[in-house]
């Protein structure tokens, strides 16, 4: 509906800010963020299944939240920023 009004949704890839990747970020965090680049909300169990990291999924969500890349919503998690290239 927002596209029909000429406004992109806040969670679309073109609208997400880019941030430098934190030093020491885990490989699991990179994998998880890569699944969220389109701004969709994924539930925790689905996100864990897609990453193949069910045991580490909770810790990875916290890592990305603290780094300012992800937020929790009632339906799951959503990216709020993407990694800056370079």
N, C-alpha and C positions, 0 to 999 in steps of 0.2 A: 504494500500500500504506500509506503514512503517513497518508493521508486516512482509511483504514479504521480506523486506530488512534487517530484523533482528533488527529493532529498534522499540521500543514502542513509541506511540504518547505521547507527553508531558502531556496530560490531563488524562492519564490512572491512575486508582487507585493506582497501584504499584509505580507510579512515583511521586505522589503528596506528598509534604513534610508534616510532622505532626507537629502541634504547640499546645501549651497548650491553653486550652479554656480560654478566658478572664473572669475575675471575673465579675459577674453581667450580663453575656450574657443572652439574652431573650430566652424563650422557642421557640418563633417563629424562631429565628436564628438557633437553633438546628434542628428544623423541616425542615427548608429550606435547610440547608447544607446537611442533610441526603438525600435529593433528588438529589444532585449533585455529589455524591461520585464516579460515573463512568466517570466523566470528560466531560459529555455531556453539550452542551449549551442549555439552556431553555429560551424561550422568557418570558418577564415579565408577560403577561396575563396567559400563561400556568403555570408558577411557582406559581402565585397567586391562580389559580384554584386548583392546586394540594395540596397546603398547606392549603387551606380553609381560607386564610388570605388576601383577596383582599385589604382591607383598610390599612393593616399594611405592605403589601409587599414592598412598596418603602422604608419605614423606615428600614425594616429588611435588605434589600439589602445594604443600606448605612452602617448599623451596621456591617455587614459581610465584606464589603469593608474596612472600617476603621480598623477592627481587622486583616486584611490581609488574609482572607479566601476566598474571592470572587473577581472577576473582571467583569466589564461590557464589552461586545463586541457588534459589530453592530447587531448580531442576538439574543442577550439576555445576560444572565449571566452564568458564569462558575466558579466552585471551583478552587482555586489555592493552597489550603492546606486543610488538614483534621484535625479533633480534635485528639490530642494525647491521647491515652488510659492511664488511671490512673490518 
